[in-house]
Amino acid sequence: MKTKLLNSPMSYALGMLAMMIPVQAFTSFYSYFYVEKLGLTVGLATLARTIYLIWDAADQPIFGYLSDNTRTRWGRRKPWIYSAMPLFVLTFIMIFAVPKGLHGMTLFAWFLAALILYETVSTVLWVNYGALFPELFRGDRLRAKASAIQQVFQIIALLIGSAVTPIIFAAYGFGNMAVIYALAFVVFMWLCMIFVREKEEAREAPLKLMDAFRETLKNKDFWIFNLANSFAQTVNGLLGSMIPFYAKYVLHIPESQVAILMASVFLSVIPLVAFWYWIVQKLGSVRGWRLALAIYAVAVIPLWFAQDLQSGIIAGVCAGFGLSGFLVTPAVLSGQIIDRDAEKTGRRREGIYTAVAGFITRSSGLISAVAFWIVGMAFQYVSGDNPGPNPEAAFRYLISIVPLCLLVVSFLISLGLKSSSFKLREAPEHHIGL
């Protein structure tokens, strides 16, 4: 059994489950918690995200390069992941365990400090976990299979982090919710790591720092792929973080029913993973990814027309159909880009590629925050204490029109990739595990 699980897609996917449960809870509810519940203004929340992005611009590539250059008997990635695990637990709890009595600038200072610490540790985890994927799974068909399994676990985590979270914090509070999810993270990430064995051939001498960055930054396909993904990833963040506001101000449903609305989005995604796996096999990585972006754009339109819980659920199911394609299709294409770089440079640099890609796509957090701020100003929404004269219109735009525009931009950028350059290839070697 242990040999069967070693480096298997199923074991690797446990890491996605571990990280995405707390990350989705953070993404979906940190704005609602700080802005609506604690009264932090949208302007200060946006400022905090902007300051973080400046730091993130430096730490993502640095951690990626350091990971690629790590040499231990346990591998390059695992020592970083093990070291970051306890820090992730502490910083995630810090986000939601806010001391009583903080408001205004003192609340902003706590949020900014917690955000920088939490996101820094998250960077270490995501860079090293993500770098393992193209290293462990060689060949596009195996990657498509591993990606599909990984996304099933991610969808389960999205469902828990989005739909279960309101039930937990309503019963136990935000701080206790954070403790519960932090413990779940430790259990699932530990199970993932004990069945991961990094490949010896991935430990060749690395490129020098400037050479590594130069080769990465001049890769045109890499930039097109990740810029397109950054706009689509912004939509993921908006859908998750705006649903609590959407439920309150647009659908006019109580907080206790937010879990039902969240579930409608993410439950619909699960049976569609196999469909998108089949699409990648039939159309190829580029065409499958591009089709997913187009369908996602259409799928967010019904959210504009929902009026109550029932119509909100129908619109959520439609959005879930679009979301499922974007979750499954990018992994194979990303692996192909890294493989082509390795063939050109003679070095496998999953760490720095994952880090720079992470910076580009995680800048979606700033795009999301700026969109929230601009639309909020346009409709005079400041915070839960001062929602303005028409918060319903503000959150209709934020959950439907803004995502539609972002996905159109994403699709147009994706046209820059030539599908003929990315043919499906089999693994050059046998892979252990199922």
C-alpha positions in Angstrom: 0.0 0.0 0.0 2.8 2.4 0.9 4.5 1.8 -2.4 1.3 2.4 -4.3 0.8 5.7 -2.5 4.3 6.9 -3.1 4.3 9.9 -5.4 0.8 9.1 -6.5 -1.6 11.8 -7.7 -3.9 10.9 -4.8 -1.3 11.4 -2.1 0.0 14.6 -3.8 -3.6 16.0 -3.9 -3.8 15.8 -0.1 -1.6 18.9 0.0 -4.1 20.8 -2.1 -6.8 19.8 0.3 -4.6 20.9 3.3 -3.8 24.3 2.0 -7.1 25.2 0.2 -9.4 24.7 3.2 -7.9 27.6 5.2 -6.9 29.6 2.1 -10.5 29.5 0.7 -11.9 30.5 4.2 -9.4 33.4 4.1 -10.2 34.4 0.6 -14.0 34.2 1.0 -14.3 35.8 4.4 -11.4 38.1 5.3 -13.0 41.1 3.5 -16.4 40.4 5.0 -14.8 39.9 8.5 -12.7 43.0 8.5 -14.9 45.4 6.4 -18.5 44.3 7.3 -18.0 42.9 10.8 -15.1 44.9 12.3 -15.7 48.1 10.4 -12.4 48.5 8.5 -12.9 50.8 5.6 -12.6 49.5 2.0 -9.8 52.1 1.4 -7.7 50.9 4.3 -8.3 47.2 3.3 -7.1 48.1 -0.3 -4.1 49.9 1.0 -3.1 46.8 3.1 -3.3 44.6 0.0 -1.2 47.2 -2.0 1.6 47.2 0.6 1.6 43.4 0.7 1.9 43.2 -3.1 5.1 45.3 -3.0 6.6 42.8 -0.5 5.2 39.9 -2.6 7.0 41.2 -5.6 10.3 40.6 -3.8 9.6 37.4 -1.8 8.0 35.2 -4.5 11.0 35.0 -6.9 13.5 34.9 -4.0 11.8 31.9 -2.3 11.5 30.2 -5.7 15.2 30.6 -6.4 16.2 29.5 -2.9 14.0 26.4 -3.3 15.6 25.5 -6.6 19.0 25.9 -5.0 18.3 23.9 -1.8 20.2 20.6 -1.6 19.4 18.1 1.2 19.0 14.4 1.4 15.2 15.0 1.8 15.1 17.0 -1.4 14.6 20.6 -2.4 11.0 21.3 -1.5 10.1 19.2 1.5 12.4 20.9 4.0 10.8 24.3 3.1 7.3 22.8 3.5 7.9 21.2 6.8 9.5 24.4 8.2 6.6 26.6 7.0 3.8 24.4 8.4 3.9 25.6 12.1 4.3 29.2 10.9 1.3 28.9 8.7 -0.8 27.7 11.6 0.1 30.7 13.7 -0.3 33.3 11.0 -3.7 31.9 9.8 -5.0 32.0 13.3 -3.7 35.6 13.7 -5.8 36.7 10.7 -9.1 35.9 12.4 -8.2 36.0 16.1 -8.3 39.8 16.3 -7.9 41.3 19.8 -11.0 43.1 21.1 -11.1 46.9 21.0 -9.1 47.4 17.8 -10.6 49.9 15.3 -9.5 52.5 12.7 -5.7 52.6 12.3 -5.0 50.1 15.1 -7.2 47.6 13.3 -5.5 48.4 10.0 -2.0 47.9 11.6 -3.1 44.4 13.0 -4.6 43.5 9.6 -1.5 44.6 7.7 0.9 42.8 10.0 -1.1 39.6 10.0 -1.6 39.8 6.2 2.1 40.2 5.5 3.1 37.3 7.8 0.4 35.0 6.6 1.0 35.6 2.9 4.8 35.3 3.3 4.4 31.8 4.8 1.8 31.0 2.2 4.3 31.9 -0.5 6.8 29.4 0.9 4.2 26.7 0.9 2.7 27.4 -2.5 6.0 27.8 -4.3 7.4 24.5 -3.0 4.2 22.5 -3.3 3.5 23.8 -6.8 7.0 23.1 -7.9 6.6 19.4 -7.0 3.8 18.9 -9.6 5.8 19.1 -12.9 8.7 17.3 -11.2 6.7 14.3 -9.9 4.4 13.9 -12.9 6.0 13.7 -16.3 4.0 13.4 -19.5 0.9 15.3 -20.4 -1.6 12.5 -19.9 -0.4 11.7 -16.5 -0.4 15.4 -15.6 -4.0 15.7 -16.9 -5.0 12.8 -14.7 -3.0 14.2 -11.7 -4.5 17.6 -12.2 -8.1 16.2 -12.4 -7.6 14.3 -9.1 -5.9 17.4 -7.5 -8.9 19.6 -8.6 -11.4 17.2 -7.0 -9.6 17.7 -3.7 -9.4 21.4 -4.4 -13.1 21.6 -5.0 -13.8 19.7 -1.8 -11.6 22.2 0.0 -13.4 25.1 -1.7 -16.7 23.7 -0.6 -15.6 23.3 3.0 -13.8 26.7 3.0 -16.8 28.5 1.5 -20.0 26.7 2.5 -19.0 25.1 5.9 -17.1 28.2 7.2 -20.3 30.3 7.8 -21.7 27.4 9.9 -18.6 27.1 12.0 -18.0 30.8 12.7 -21.7 31.3 13.4 -21.5 28.6 16.1 -17.9 29.1 17.4 -16.6 32.4 16.2 -14.0 33.4 13.6 -11.0 32.7 15.9 -12.1 29.1 16.7 -12.9 28.5 13.1 -9.3 29.4 12.3 -8.0 26.9 14.9 -10.1 24.1 13.5 -8.9 24.7 9.9 -5.3 25.1 11.0 -5.4 21.7 12.6 -6.9 20.2 9.5 -4.1 21.7 7.5 -1.4 20.1 9.6 -3.0 16.6 9.3 -3.5 16.6 5.5 -0.2 18.3 4.7 1.7 15.8 6.8 -0.1 12.9 5.1 0.9 14.4 1.7 4.5 14.9 2.6 5.2 11.4 4.0 4.3 9.9 0.6 6.3 12.4 -1.5 9.8 11.4 -2.7 11.6 14.0 -4.8 13.4 12.7 -7.9 17.2 12.5 -7.8 17.6 13.8 -11.4 15.9 17.0 -10.3 18.9 18.0 -8.2 21.3 19.0 -10.9 23.4 22.2 -10.6 21.2 25.2 -10.9 21.6 28.3 -13.0 23.0 31.4 -11.4 20.5 33.9 -10.0 20.6 36.4 -12.9 20.6 33.7 -15.5 17.6 32.0 -13.9 15.6 35.2 -13.8 16.7 36.2 -17.4 15.6 32.8 -18.8 12.3 33.0 -17.0 11.3 36.5 -17.7 12.1 36.4 -21.5 9.8 33.3 -21.9 6.9 34.8 -24.0 4.6 31.8 -23.6 5.1 31.9 -19.8 4.0 35.6 -19.7 0.9 35.1 -21.9 -0.3 32.1 -19.9 0.2 33.7 -16.5 -1.2 37.1 -17.4 -4.3 35.5 -18.8 -4.6 33.4 -15.6 -4.2 36.4 -13.4 -7.3 38.0 -14.7 -9.3 34.7 -14.4 -7.9 34.1 -10.9 -9.2 37.6 -9.9 -12.7 36.3 -10.8 -12.2 33.3 -8.5 -11.3 35.6 -5.7 -14.2 38.0 -6.4 -16.8 35.2 -6.5 -15.6 33.8 -3.2 -15.2 37.1 -1.3 -18.2 38.9 -2.7 -20.8 36.1 -2.1 -21.4 37.0 1.6 -22.0 40.6 0.5 -24.1 39.5 -2.5 -26.2 37.3 -0.2 -26.9 40.2 2.2 -27.4 43.1 -0.1 -28.6 41.6 -3.4 -30.4 38.4 -2.5 -31.5 39.7 0.9 -31.0 36.3 2.6 -29.9 35.8 6.2 -26.3 34.9 7.1 -27.3 31.4 8.0 -28.2 30.7 4.3 -24.9 31.9 2.9 -23.6 28.3 3.2 -26.3 27.1 0.9 -25.4 29.7 -1.7 -21.7 28.8 -1.5 -22.5 25.1 -1.8 -24.5 25.7 -5.0 -21.3 27.1 -6.7 -18.8 24.4 -5.6 -21.0 21.3 -5.5 -21.7 21.8 -9.2 -18.0 21.8 -9.9 -17.3 18.2 -8.7 -19.0 16.1 -11.4 -17.6 18.4 -14.1 -13.9 17.6 -13.4 -14.1 14.4 -15.5 -15.7 16.4 -18.3 -12.8 18.9 -18.4 -10.2 16.1 -18.2 -11.8 14.7 -21.3 -11.8 18.1 -23.0 -8.0 18.5 -22.4 -7.5 15.0 -23.9 -9.6 15.8 -27.0 -8.7 19.5 -27.7 -5.2 19.7 -26.2 -4.0 21.9 -23.4 -4.2 25.4 -25.1 -7.6 24.9 -26.7 -9.1 23.3 -23.6 -7.8 26.1 -21.4 -9.0 28.8 -23.8 -12.5 27.2 -24.0 -12.7 27.1 -20.2 -12.0 30.9 -20.1 -14.7 31.6 -22.7 -17.3 29.4 -20.9 -16.4 31.0 -17.5 -17.1 34.4 -19.0 -20.6 33.4 -20.1 -21.3 31.5 -16.8 -21.0 34.6 -14.5 -23.8 36.5 -16.4 -26.7 34.9 -14.6 -25.5 36.2 -11.3 -26.6 39.7 -12.4 -30.3 38.6 -12.7 -30.7 36.6 -9.4 -33.2 38.1 -6.9 -33.5 35.6 -4.1 -32.0 32.4 -2.7 -33.6 30.2 -5.4 -32.5 32.2 -8.4 -29.1 32.7 -6.6 -28.6 29.0 -6.4 -29.4 28.6 -10.1 -26.9 31.4 -11.0 -24.4 29.8 -8.6 -24.6 26.4 -10.4 -24.0 28.2 -13.8 -20.9 29.9 -12.3 -19.7 26.6 -11.0 -19.7 25.2 -14.5 -17.4 27.9 -15.7 -15.2 27.7 -12.6 -14.6 23.9 -13.0 -12.9 24.4 -16.4 -10.5 27.0 -15.1 -9.6 24.8 -12.1 -8.7 21.8 -14.3 -7.2 23.0 -17.5 -4.1 25.2 -16.6 -1.9 22.5 -14.9 -1.0 20.6 -18.1 -0.1 23.7 -20.0 2.0 25.1 -17.1 3.9 21.8 -17.0 4.6 21.9 -20.7 6.0 25.4 -20.4 8.4 24.3 -17.7 9.4 21.2 -19.7 10.2 23.3 -22.7 12.4 25.6 -20.6 14.2 22.5 -19.2 14.9 21.2 -22.7 16.3 24.6 -23.6 18.4 25.4 -20.5 19.3 21.8 -19.3 18.0 22.8 -15.8 14.6 22.1 -14.2 13.5 25.3 -12.4 10.1 24.5 -11.2 10.6 26.6 -8.1 11.4 29.9 -9.8 8.8 29.4 -12.5 6.1 28.6 -9.8 7.2 31.6 -7.8 7.1 34.1 -10.6 3.9 32.7 -11.9 2.5 32.9 -8.4 3.4 36.6 -8.2 1.7 37.3 -11.5 -1.5 35.4 -10.7 -1.6 36.4 -7.0 -1.5 40.0 -8.1 -5.1 39.1 -8.8 -5.7 39.9 -5.1 -4.7 43.5 -5.7 -6.9 43.7 -8.8 -9.8 42.3 -6.8 -9.2 44.8 -3.9 -8.9 47.7 -6.3 -12.1 46.6 -8.1 -13.9 46.5 -4.7 -12.6 50.0 -3.8 -13.5 51.6 -7.2 -17.0 50.1 -7.3 -17.5 50.8 -3.6 -16.6 54.5 -4.1 -18.8 54.7 -7.2 -21.8 53.5 -5.1 -20.6 55.1 -1.8 -20.1 51.8 0.0 -17.5 52.4 2.8 -18.0 49.5 5.3 -20.7 47.5 7.0 -21.2 50.6 9.3 -21.7 52.8 6.3 -23.0 50.8 3.3 -24.1 53.8 1.3 -27.5 54.4 -0.5 -27.3 51.5 -3.0 -25.1 48.6 -1.9 -27.3 46.2 -4.0 -26.1 47.7 -7.2 -22.5 47.8 -6.0 -22.4 44.0 -5.3 -24.3 43.1 -8.5 -21.5 44.8 -10.5 -18.8 43.2 -8.4 -20.1 39.6 -8.7 -21.1 39.7 -12.4 -20.1 42.7 -14.6 -16.6 43.0 -13.3 -15.9 39.3 -13.6 -17.3 39.2 -17.1 -15.0 42.0 -18.2 -12.0 40.4 -16.5 -12.7 37.1 -18.2 -13.0 38.7 -21.6 -9.6 40.3 -21.1 -8.2 36.9 -20.0 -9.6 35.2 -23.1 -8.2 37.8 -25.5 -4.7 37.5 -23.9 -5.0 33.7 -24.3 -5.2 34.0 -28.0 -1.5 34.9 -28.0 -0.6 31.2 -27.4 -0.4 29.0 -30.4 -2.1 25.6 -29.8 0.1 23.9 -32.4 3.2 24.5 -30.2 1.8 22.5 -27.3 1.1 18.9 -28.4 0.3 16.3 -25.8 3.3 14.2 -24.9 3.8 11.0 -23.0 6.1 10.7 -20.0 9.7 9.7 -21.0 9.9 7.4 -18.0 7.8 5.2 -15.7 6.1 6.9 -12.8 5.6 5.2 -9.5 2.1 5.4 -8.0 -1.4 5.6 -9.2 
